[in-house]
Amino acid sequence: MHDRRTLRRRHLMFHLRVFDAGTGEHLGNLFDITPDGLMLTGERALRPGDRRALEMHLPVDILGAEHIAFTGTVAWSNDDICPGLYDTGFRDLEMAAAHRDRLETMIDEFGMRDAG
């Protein structure tokens, strides 16, 4: 696992929607990401420690796939600065090698520089 201080979080140039893979529930929109963790902003707080199967929907024709499937653990969930929204951090992302490659390519190609 990478040391948190060595991985810069990256904001992407487009908004990606993240869903619970089992229920199809929209959990929120991606805010920032590293290969090992992400933060999303959604309409409800999630319980820290929960392990979730997730699916991130990609824009049409991005990286030859419609989604990236992975699991992650809710690290924290707090009120967002906007009333009624919550920021949630996920850690310990696990995914198939092809999805990890797609994610890393997406961060490199579509991540905005100097995101934190």
N, CA, C and O atoms as a GROMACS GRO file, in nm:
protein
  464
    1MET      N    1   0.084  -0.118   0.000
    1MET     CA    2   0.000   0.000   0.000
    1MET      C    3   0.088   0.124   0.000
    1MET      O    4   0.195   0.127   0.061
    2HIS      N    5   0.041   0.227  -0.069
    2HIS     CA    6   0.118   0.350  -0.080
    2HIS      C    7   0.099   0.436   0.045
    2HIS      O    8  -0.008   0.435   0.107
    3ASP      N    9   0.203   0.509   0.081
    3ASP     CA   10   0.192   0.604   0.189
    3ASP      C   11   0.102   0.719   0.143
    3ASP      O   12   0.119   0.770   0.032
    4ARG      N   13   0.008   0.759   0.227
    4ARG     CA   14  -0.089   0.862   0.190
    4ARG      C   15  -0.022   0.989   0.141
    4ARG      O   16  -0.074   1.056   0.052
    5ARG      N   17   0.091   1.023   0.197
    5ARG     CA   18   0.156   1.149   0.160
    5ARG      C   19   0.223   1.143   0.025
    5ARG      O   20   0.255   1.248  -0.030
    6THR      N   21   0.245   1.026  -0.031
    6THR     CA   22   0.313   1.017  -0.159
    6THR      C   23   0.218   1.016  -0.277
    6THR      O   24   0.264   1.031  -0.391
    7LEU      N   25   0.089   1.001  -0.255
    7LEU     CA   26  -0.007   0.998  -0.365
    7LEU      C   27  -0.086   1.128  -0.367
    7LEU      O   28  -0.159   1.160  -0.273
    8ARG      N   29  -0.069   1.203  -0.475
    8ARG     CA   30  -0.146   1.328  -0.487
    8ARG      C   31  -0.286   1.294  -0.535
    8ARG      O   32  -0.305   1.217  -0.629
    9ARG      N   33  -0.383   1.355  -0.468
    9ARG     CA   34  -0.520   1.337  -0.512
    9ARG      C   35  -0.539   1.415  -0.640
    9ARG      O   36  -0.482   1.523  -0.658
   10ARG      N   37  -0.620   1.361  -0.730
   10ARG     CA   38  -0.641   1.425  -0.859
   10ARG      C   39  -0.789   1.448  -0.882
   10ARG      O   40  -0.869   1.356  -0.865
   11HIS      N   41  -0.825   1.569  -0.919
   11HIS     CA   42  -0.961   1.599  -0.963
   11HIS      C   43  -0.965   1.567  -1.112
   11HIS      O   44  -0.870   1.595  -1.184
   12LEU      N   45  -1.075   1.510  -1.158
   12LEU     CA   46  -1.089   1.480  -1.300
   12LEU      C   47  -1.159   1.595  -1.370
   12LEU      O   48  -1.228   1.675  -1.306
   13MET      N   49  -1.142   1.602  -1.502
   13MET     CA   50  -1.200   1.710  -1.580
   13MET      C   51  -1.348   1.686  -1.610
   13MET      O   52  -1.410   1.768  -1.678
   14PHE      N   53  -1.405   1.579  -1.560
   14PHE     CA   54  -1.547   1.554  -1.578
   14PHE      C   55  -1.599   1.484  -1.453
   14PHE      O   56  -1.521   1.428  -1.376
   15HIS      N   57  -1.730   1.489  -1.433
   15HIS     CA   58  -1.791   1.428  -1.315
   15HIS      C   59  -1.829   1.284  -1.345
   15HIS      O   60  -1.893   1.256  -1.446
   16LEU      N   61  -1.789   1.195  -1.258
   16LEU     CA   62  -1.823   1.054  -1.271
   16LEU      C   63  -1.917   1.015  -1.159
   16LEU      O   64  -1.898   1.054  -1.044
   17ARG      N   65  -2.018   0.939  -1.194
   17ARG     CA   66  -2.117   0.894  -1.096
   17ARG      C   67  -2.075   0.758  -1.042
   17ARG      O   68  -2.032   0.671  -1.117
   18VAL      N   69  -2.088   0.741  -0.909
   18VAL     CA   70  -2.050   0.617  -0.842
   18VAL      C   71  -2.177   0.554  -0.783
   18VAL      O   72  -2.256   0.621  -0.716
   19PHE      N   73  -2.194   0.424  -0.810
   19PHE     CA   74  -2.313   0.351  -0.770
   19PHE      C   75  -2.277   0.231  -0.682
   19PHE      O   76  -2.166   0.178  -0.692
   20ASP      N   77  -2.370   0.189  -0.598
   20ASP     CA   78  -2.358   0.061  -0.528
   20ASP      C   79  -2.383  -0.046  -0.633
   20ASP      O   80  -2.490  -0.048  -0.694
   21ALA      N   81  -2.286  -0.135  -0.654
   21ALA     CA   82  -2.298  -0.235  -0.760
   21ALA      C   83  -2.410  -0.336  -0.733
   21ALA      O   84  -2.465  -0.392  -0.828
   22GLY      N   85  -2.442  -0.360  -0.608
   22GLY     CA   86  -2.546  -0.457  -0.575
   22GLY      C   87  -2.687  -0.404  -0.590
   22GLY      O   88  -2.776  -0.474  -0.639
   23THR      N   89  -2.709  -0.279  -0.548
   23THR     CA   90  -2.844  -0.222  -0.548
   23THR      C   91  -2.870  -0.126  -0.662
   23THR      O   92  -2.985  -0.098  -0.696
   24GLY      N   93  -2.762  -0.075  -0.723
   24GLY     CA   94  -2.778   0.026  -0.827
   24GLY      C   95  -2.798   0.166  -0.772
   24GLY      O   96  -2.816   0.260  -0.850
   25GLU      N   97  -2.795   0.182  -0.638
   25GLU     CA   98  -2.816   0.312  -0.576
   25GLU      C   99  -2.702   0.408  -0.612
   25GLU      O  100  -2.584   0.372  -0.602
   26HIS      N  101  -2.738   0.529  -0.653
   26HIS     CA  102  -2.638   0.632  -0.679
   26HIS      C  103  -2.585   0.682  -0.545
   26HIS      O  104  -2.660   0.740  -0.467
   27LEU      N  105  -2.456   0.658  -0.518
   27LEU     CA  106  -2.397   0.698  -0.390
   27LEU      C  107  -2.342   0.839  -0.394
   27LEU      O  108  -2.335   0.906  -0.291
   28GLY      N  109  -2.302   0.885  -0.511
   28GLY     CA  110  -2.249   1.020  -0.522
   28GLY      C  111  -2.167   1.037  -0.646
   28GLY      O  112  -2.156   0.947  -0.730
   29ASN      N  113  -2.108   1.155  -0.658
   29ASN     CA  114  -2.021   1.188  -0.770
   29ASN      C  115  -1.877   1.195  -0.722
   29ASN      O  116  -1.849   1.245  -0.613
   30LEU      N  117  -1.789   1.145  -0.804
   30LEU     CA  118  -1.647   1.145  -0.771
   30LEU      C  119  -1.597   1.288  -0.754
   30LEU      O  120  -1.626   1.374  -0.837
   31PHE      N  121  -1.522   1.311  -0.646
   31PHE     CA  122  -1.465   1.442  -0.622
   31PHE      C  123  -1.315   1.440  -0.649
   31PHE      O  124  -1.264   1.524  -0.724
   32ASP      N  125  -1.243   1.345  -0.589
   32ASP     CA  126  -1.102   1.328  -0.621
   32ASP      C  127  -1.065   1.181  -0.605
   32ASP      O  128  -1.139   1.102  -0.548
   33ILE      N  129  -0.946   1.147  -0.658
   33ILE     CA  130  -0.911   1.005  -0.667
   33ILE      C  131  -0.761   0.984  -0.671
   33ILE      O  132  -0.686   1.067  -0.724
   34THR      N  133  -0.717   0.871  -0.615
   34THR     CA  134  -0.584   0.816  -0.634
   34THR      C  135  -0.607   0.670  -0.672
   34THR      O  136  -0.721   0.624  -0.666
   35PRO      N  137  -0.503   0.596  -0.710
   35PRO     CA  138  -0.525   0.454  -0.738
   35PRO      C  139  -0.568   0.373  -0.614
   35PRO      O  140  -0.618   0.262  -0.628
   36ASP      N  141  -0.549   0.428  -0.494
   36ASP     CA  142  -0.582   0.354  -0.372
   36ASP      C  143  -0.702   0.407  -0.296
   36ASP      O  144  -0.747   0.342  -0.201
   37GLY      N  145  -0.755   0.520  -0.333
   37GLY     CA  146  -0.867   0.577  -0.260
   37GLY      C  147  -0.939   0.682  -0.340
   37GLY      O  148  -0.889   0.730  -0.442
   38LEU      N  149  -1.057   0.718  -0.292
   38LEU     CA  150  -1.134   0.822  -0.361
   38LEU      C  151  -1.224   0.893  -0.262
   38LEU      O  152  -1.250   0.844  -0.152
   39MET      N  153  -1.271   1.009  -0.304
   39MET     CA  154  -1.371   1.082  -0.227
   39MET      C  155  -1.486   1.112  -0.320
   39MET      O  156  -1.467   1.154  -0.434
   40LEU      N  157  -1.607   1.090  -0.269
   40LEU     CA  158  -1.725   1.127  -0.346
   40LEU      C  159  -1.815   1.215  -0.262
   40LEU      O  160  -1.806   1.216  -0.140
   41THR      N  161  -1.901   1.290  -0.330
   41THR     CA  162  -1.999   1.375  -0.265
   41THR      C  163  -2.137   1.324  -0.304
   41THR      O  164  -2.168   1.311  -0.423
   42GLY      N  165  -2.220   1.296  -0.203
   42GLY     CA  166  -2.352   1.240  -0.228
   42GLY      C  167  -2.456   1.294  -0.132
   42GLY      O  168  -2.428   1.381  -0.049
   43GLU      N  169  -2.577   1.241  -0.144
   43GLU     CA  170  -2.690   1.291  -0.067
   43GLU      C  171  -2.710   1.223   0.067
   43GLU      O  172  -2.801   1.259   0.142
   44ARG      N  173  -2.627   1.124   0.099
   44ARG     CA  174  -2.639   1.063   0.231
   44ARG      C  175  -2.503   1.020   0.283
   44ARG      O  176  -2.412   0.988   0.207
   45ALA      N  177  -2.491   1.020   0.414
   45ALA     CA  178  -2.368   0.976   0.479
   45ALA      C  179  -2.362   0.823   0.472
   45ALA      O  180  -2.464   0.756   0.478
   46LEU      N  181  -2.243   0.770   0.460
   46LEU     CA  182  -2.222   0.626   0.460
   46LEU      C  183  -2.148   0.588   0.588
   46LEU      O  184  -2.075   0.670   0.645
   47ARG      N  185  -2.166   0.466   0.632
   47ARG     CA  186  -2.112   0.422   0.760
   47ARG      C  187  -1.964   0.380   0.746
   47ARG      O  188  -1.932   0.288   0.671
   48PRO      N  189  -1.874   0.448   0.819
   48PRO     CA  190  -1.733   0.410   0.817
   48PRO      C  191  -1.715   0.262   0.852
   48PRO      O  192  -1.782   0.210   0.941
   49GLY      N  193  -1.624   0.198   0.782
   49GLY     CA  194  -1.597   0.056   0.802
   49GLY      C  195  -1.672  -0.035   0.708
   49GLY      O  196  -1.633  -0.151   0.690
   50ASP      N  197  -1.781   0.015   0.647
   50ASP     CA  198  -1.857  -0.068   0.552
   50ASP      C  199  -1.773  -0.096   0.428
   50ASP      O  200  -1.708  -0.007   0.374
   51ARG      N  201  -1.775  -0.220   0.385
   51ARG     CA  202  -1.708  -0.260   0.262
   51ARG      C  203  -1.815  -0.260   0.153
   51ARG      O  204  -1.919  -0.324   0.170
   52ARG      N  205  -1.792  -0.191   0.042
   52ARG     CA  206  -1.893  -0.176  -0.062
   52ARG      C  207  -1.840  -0.222  -0.197
   52ARG      O  208  -1.725  -0.198  -0.233
   53ALA      N  209  -1.928  -0.288  -0.272
   53ALA     CA  210  -1.902  -0.316  -0.414
   53ALA      C  211  -1.952  -0.194  -0.489
   53ALA      O  212  -2.069  -0.156  -0.476
   54LEU      N  213  -1.866  -0.132  -0.568
   54LEU     CA  214  -1.895  -0.007  -0.634
   54LEU      C  215  -1.878  -0.017  -0.784
   54LEU      O  216  -1.808  -0.104  -0.836
   55GLU      N  217  -1.944   0.074  -0.852
   55GLU     CA  218  -1.931   0.083  -0.997
   55GLU      C  219  -1.927   0.231  -1.033
   55GLU      O  220  -2.018   0.307  -0.999
   56MET      N  221  -1.822   0.270  -1.102
   56MET     CA  222  -1.808   0.408  -1.146
   56MET      C  223  -1.840   0.412  -1.295
   56MET      O  224  -1.773   0.348  -1.376
   57HIS      N  225  -1.941   0.488  -1.332
   57HIS     CA  226  -1.982   0.497  -1.472
   57HIS      C  227  -1.893   0.597  -1.544
   57HIS      O  228  -1.866   0.706  -1.494
   58LEU      N  229  -1.847   0.557  -1.662
   58LEU     CA  230  -1.759   0.641  -1.743
   58LEU      C  231  -1.837   0.706  -1.855
   58LEU      O  232  -1.937   0.651  -1.900
   59PRO      N  233  -1.792   0.822  -1.901
   59PRO     CA  234  -1.856   0.882  -2.018
   59PRO      C  235  -1.842   0.788  -2.138
   59PRO      O  236  -1.747   0.710  -2.146
   60VAL      N  237  -1.933   0.796  -2.228
   60VAL     CA  238  -1.932   0.712  -2.347
   60VAL      C  239  -1.798   0.729  -2.419
   60VAL      O  240  -1.747   0.840  -2.432
   61ASP      N  241  -1.742   0.617  -2.466
   61ASP     CA  242  -1.619   0.615  -2.544
   61ASP      C  243  -1.493   0.657  -2.468
   61ASP      O  244  -1.394   0.697  -2.530
   62ILE      N  245  -1.494   0.648  -2.336
   62ILE     CA  246  -1.372   0.675  -2.259
   62ILE      C  247  -1.306   0.542  -2.225
   62ILE      O  248  -1.367   0.456  -2.160
   63LEU      N  249  -1.184   0.524  -2.269
   63LEU     CA  250  -1.103   0.408  -2.235
   63LEU      C  251  -1.165   0.275  -2.276
   63LEU      O  252  -1.128   0.171  -2.221
   64GLY      N  253  -1.257   0.275  -2.369
   64GLY     CA  254  -1.314   0.152  -2.421
   64GLY      C  255  -1.400   0.075  -2.324
   64GLY      O  256  -1.418  -0.046  -2.340
   65ALA      N  257  -1.455   0.142  -2.223
   65ALA     CA  258  -1.540   0.074  -2.125
   65ALA      C  259  -1.648   0.169  -2.076
   65ALA      O  260  -1.632   0.291  -2.083
   66GLU      N  261  -1.756   0.113  -2.026
   66GLU     CA  262  -1.866   0.194  -1.974
   66GLU      C  263  -1.855   0.216  -1.823
   66GLU      O  264  -1.917   0.308  -1.770
   67HIS      N  265  -1.777   0.132  -1.754
   67HIS     CA  266  -1.767   0.146  -1.608
   67HIS      C  267  -1.637   0.084  -1.558
   67HIS      O  268  -1.568   0.009  -1.628
   68ILE      N  269  -1.608   0.117  -1.434
   68ILE     CA  270  -1.500   0.053  -1.360
   68ILE      C  271  -1.564  -0.006  -1.235
   68ILE      O  272  -1.627   0.066  -1.158
   69ALA      N  273  -1.548  -0.135  -1.214
   69ALA     CA  274  -1.605  -0.203  -1.096
   69ALA      C  275  -1.493  -0.227  -0.995
   69ALA      O  276  -1.381  -0.264  -1.031
   70PHE      N  277  -1.525  -0.204  -0.867
   70PHE     CA  278  -1.426  -0.223  -0.762
   70PHE      C  279  -1.496  -0.233  -0.628
   70PHE      O  280  -1.615  -0.206  -0.616
   71THR      N  281  -1.420  -0.272  -0.526
   71THR     CA  282  -1.470  -0.267  -0.390
   71THR      C  283  -1.385  -0.167  -0.313
   71THR      O  284  -1.269  -0.143  -0.347
   72GLY      N  285  -1.443  -0.110  -0.210
   72GLY     CA  286  -1.372  -0.015  -0.126
   72GLY      C  287  -1.434  -0.010   0.012
   72GLY      O  288  -1.550  -0.046   0.030
   73THR      N  289  -1.356   0.034   0.107
   73THR     CA  290  -1.402   0.048   0.245
   73THR      C  291  -1.427   0.194   0.275
   73THR      O  292  -1.344   0.280   0.244
   74VAL      N  293  -1.543   0.224   0.335
   74VAL     CA  294  -1.574   0.361   0.374
   74VAL      C  295  -1.478   0.398   0.488
   74VAL      O  296  -1.483   0.337   0.595
   75ALA      N  297  -1.393   0.497   0.465
   75ALA     CA  298  -1.297   0.541   0.567
   75ALA      C  299  -1.360   0.646   0.658
   75ALA      O  300  -1.335   0.647   0.779
   76TRP      N  301  -1.442   0.734   0.601
   76TRP     CA  302  -1.506   0.840   0.676
   76TRP      C  303  -1.620   0.896   0.593
   76TRP      O  304  -1.624   0.876   0.472
   77SER      N  305  -1.711   0.966   0.659
   77SER     CA  306  -1.822   1.034   0.591
   77SER      C  307  -1.862   1.154   0.675
   77SER      O  308  -1.898   1.140   0.792
   78ASN      N  309  -1.855   1.274   0.616
   78ASN     CA  310  -1.881   1.399   0.688
   78ASN      C  311  -1.973   1.490   0.608
   78ASN      O  312  -1.991   1.472   0.488
   79ASP      N  313  -2.031   1.588   0.677
   79ASP     CA  314  -2.110   1.690   0.609
   79ASP      C  315  -2.023   1.764   0.508
   79ASP      O  316  -1.908   1.796   0.536
   80ASP      N  317  -2.079   1.789   0.390
   80ASP     CA  318  -2.015   1.872   0.289
   80ASP      C  319  -2.039   2.018   0.325
   80ASP      O  320  -2.120   2.047   0.413
   81ILE      N  321  -1.972   2.110   0.259
   81ILE     CA  322  -1.997   2.252   0.284
   81ILE      C  323  -2.135   2.293   0.233
   81ILE      O  324  -2.190   2.393   0.278
   82CYS      N  325  -2.191   2.217   0.138
   82CYS     CA  326  -2.327   2.243   0.088
   82CYS      C  327  -2.426   2.166   0.175
   82CYS      O  328  -2.412   2.044   0.191
   83PRO      N  329  -2.524   2.233   0.230
   83PRO     CA  330  -2.623   2.164   0.314
   83PRO      C  331  -2.692   2.050   0.239
   83PRO      O  332  -2.727   2.064   0.122
   84GLY      N  333  -2.710   1.939   0.309
   84GLY     CA  334  -2.778   1.824   0.251
   84GLY      C  335  -2.689   1.731   0.172
   84GLY      O  336  -2.737   1.630   0.120
   85LEU      N  337  -2.559   1.762   0.161
   85LEU     CA  338  -2.465   1.675   0.092
   85LEU      C  339  -2.359   1.625   0.190
   85LEU      O  340  -2.333   1.688   0.292
   86TYR      N  341  -2.300   1.512   0.155
   86TYR     CA  342  -2.199   1.448   0.240
   86TYR      C  343  -2.078   1.410   0.156
   86TYR      O  344  -2.092   1.365   0.043
   87ASP      N  345  -1.961   1.428   0.212
   87ASP     CA  346  -1.835   1.383   0.151
   87ASP      C  347  -1.799   1.251   0.216
   87ASP      O  348  -1.804   1.237   0.338
   88THR      N  349  -1.762   1.154   0.135
   88THR     CA  350  -1.727   1.021   0.184
   88THR      C  351  -1.596   0.977   0.122
   88THR      O  352  -1.578   0.983   0.000
   89GLY      N  353  -1.504   0.931   0.206
   89GLY     CA  354  -1.376   0.880   0.160
   89GLY      C  355  -1.377   0.729   0.160
   89GLY      O  356  -1.424   0.666   0.254
   90PHE      N  357  -1.324   0.669   0.053
   90PHE     CA  358  -1.308   0.524   0.042
   90PHE      C  359  -1.160   0.494   0.034
   90PHE      O  360  -1.083   0.567  -0.028
   91ARG      N  361  -1.120   0.383   0.098
   91ARG     CA  362  -0.980   0.338   0.095
   91ARG      C  363  -0.979   0.190   0.059
   91ARG      O  364  -1.084   0.128   0.043
   92ASP      N  365  -0.861   0.135   0.045
   92ASP     CA  366  -0.842  -0.007   0.018
   92ASP      C  367  -0.920  -0.051  -0.106
   92ASP      O  368  -0.993  -0.151  -0.102
   93LEU      N  369  -0.904   0.024  -0.214
   93LEU     CA  370  -0.974  -0.011  -0.338
   93LEU      C  371  -0.916  -0.139  -0.396
   93LEU      O  372  -0.794  -0.153  -0.409
   94GLU      N  373  -1.003  -0.231  -0.431
   94GLU     CA  374  -0.963  -0.356  -0.496
   94GLU      C  375  -1.042  -0.370  -0.624
   94GLU      O  376  -1.163  -0.350  -0.627
   95MET      N  377  -0.970  -0.406  -0.732
   95MET     CA  378  -1.036  -0.422  -0.861
   95MET      C  379  -0.952  -0.513  -0.950
   95MET      O  380  -0.834  -0.536  -0.924
   96ALA      N  381  -1.014  -0.562  -1.054
   96ALA     CA  382  -0.943  -0.645  -1.151
   96ALA      C  383  -0.831  -0.562  -1.214
   96ALA      O  384  -0.840  -0.439  -1.222
   97ALA      N  385  -0.725  -0.629  -1.257
   97ALA     CA  386  -0.609  -0.560  -1.314
   97ALA      C  387  -0.648  -0.471  -1.431
   97ALA      O  388  -0.596  -0.360  -1.443
   98ALA      N  389  -0.737  -0.516  -1.516
   98ALA     CA  390  -0.779  -0.435  -1.631
   98ALA      C  391  -0.849  -0.308  -1.586
   98ALA      O  392  -0.831  -0.203  -1.647
   99HIS      N  393  -0.928  -0.316  -1.479
   99HIS     CA  394  -0.997  -0.197  -1.429
   99HIS      C  395  -0.897  -0.102  -1.363
   99HIS      O  396  -0.910   0.019  -1.376
  100ARG      N  397  -0.797  -0.157  -1.290
  100ARG     CA  398  -0.694  -0.072  -1.229
  100ARG      C  399  -0.615   0.000  -1.338
  100ARG      O  400  -0.586   0.119  -1.325
  101ASP      N  401  -0.580  -0.070  -1.445
  101ASP     CA  402  -0.509  -0.006  -1.556
  101ASP      C  403  -0.593   0.106  -1.616
  101ASP      O  404  -0.542   0.214  -1.645
  102ARG      N  405  -0.721   0.080  -1.634
  102ARG     CA  406  -0.813   0.180  -1.688
  102ARG      C  407  -0.819   0.302  -1.595
  102ARG      O  408  -0.816   0.417  -1.641
  103LEU      N  409  -0.828   0.277  -1.464
  103LEU     CA  410  -0.834   0.385  -1.366
  103LEU      C  411  -0.707   0.468  -1.369
  103LEU      O  412  -0.714   0.591  -1.372
  104GLU      N  413  -0.592   0.404  -1.369
  104GLU     CA  414  -0.466   0.477  -1.370
  104GLU      C  415  -0.449   0.558  -1.499
  104GLU      O  416  -0.399   0.670  -1.495
  105THR      N  417  -0.491   0.501  -1.612
  105THR     CA  418  -0.486   0.574  -1.738
  105THR      C  419  -0.579   0.695  -1.733
  105THR      O  420  -0.542   0.804  -1.778
  106MET      N  421  -0.697   0.676  -1.678
  106MET     CA  422  -0.794   0.784  -1.667
  106MET      C  423  -0.738   0.898  -1.581
  106MET      O  424  -0.752   1.015  -1.616
  107ILE      N  425  -0.676   0.864  -1.468
  107ILE     CA  426  -0.618   0.966  -1.381
  107ILE      C  427  -0.507   1.042  -1.455
  107ILE      O  428  -0.501   1.164  -1.450
  108ASP      N  429  -0.420   0.968  -1.525
  108ASP     CA  430  -0.310   1.031  -1.598
  108ASP      C  431  -0.360   1.120  -1.712
  108ASP      O  432  -0.310   1.230  -1.731
  109GLU      N  433  -0.458   1.072  -1.788
  109GLU     CA  434  -0.502   1.144  -1.907
  109GLU      C  435  -0.604   1.253  -1.879
  109GLU      O  436  -0.605   1.355  -1.948
  110PHE      N  437  -0.689   1.234  -1.777
  110PHE     CA  438  -0.798   1.328  -1.756
  110PHE      C  439  -0.793   1.399  -1.622
  110PHE      O  440  -0.882   1.478  -1.590
  111GLY      N  441  -0.689   1.372  -1.543
  111GLY     CA  442  -0.676   1.439  -1.414
  111GLY      C  443  -0.621   1.579  -1.431
  111GLY      O  444  -0.530   1.602  -1.510
  112MET      N  445  -0.677   1.672  -1.356
  112MET     CA  446  -0.626   1.807  -1.357
  112MET      C  447  -0.505   1.813  -1.264
  112MET      O  448  -0.504   1.747  -1.160
  113ARG      N  449  -0.407   1.887  -1.298
  113ARG     CA  450  -0.285   1.897  -1.219
  113ARG      C  451  -0.308   1.978  -1.092
  113ARG      O  452  -0.401   2.059  -1.085
  114ASP      N  453  -0.223   1.956  -0.992
  114ASP     CA  454  -0.225   2.034  -0.868
  114ASP      C  455  -0.360   2.027  -0.795
  114ASP      O  456  -0.416   2.130  -0.759
  115ALA      N  457  -0.412   1.904  -0.774
  115ALA     CA  458  -0.542   1.890  -0.709
  115ALA      C  459  -0.531   1.858  -0.562
  115ALA      O  460  -0.629   1.807  -0.507
  116GLY      N  461  -0.428   1.883  -0.496
  116GLY     CA  462  -0.426   1.863  -0.351
  116GLY      C  463  -0.319   1.785  -0.306
  116GLY      O  464  -0.307   1.761  -0.186
   0.00000   0.00000   0.00000
